[in-house]
Amino acid sequence: MAEKTVPSHTRTHTVGKQQEGTRAEEQFLSPLVDIYEVENGLIVLADLPGVSRDALDIQVKDDVLSIQARTHNTLPGELFYREFDLANYFRQFQLSEEVDVPKISAELKHGVLKLLLPKAERALPRKIAIKME
């Protein structure tokens, strides 16, 4: 599994009922990840603080795993001044043919995304029986 180059994202905002493109680019952070190999596949742990389940989008298209998440700033009261803003997350990985894509599962708990990328049957080790004559 290799990291994929991230395409440029542009921000759009709504004015009335029309959607307008701007020259400002939306800021995306690459979430930090740990990748572990286990007996039947890979486990990917991604840090996504400030992300809820409904703001997380995980897709696989053309053997590219994409993780995109939007953060929510839910502080009480009206904002008076801000020096720090939560950024959204985006990261892509090129998957090998050894990953069983339909069996990928995801879990989000306390801002940590856990993806299980199981190995395809053909990639699992198998024991070969020996015939005795």
Secondary structure, 3 states (H helix, E strand, C coil): CEECCCCCCEEEEEECCEEEEEEEECCEECCCEEEEEECCEEEEEEECCCEEEEEEEEEEECCEEEEEEEECCCCCCCCCCCCCCCCEEEEEEECCCCECHHHCEEEEECCEEEEEEEECHHHCCCCCCCCCC
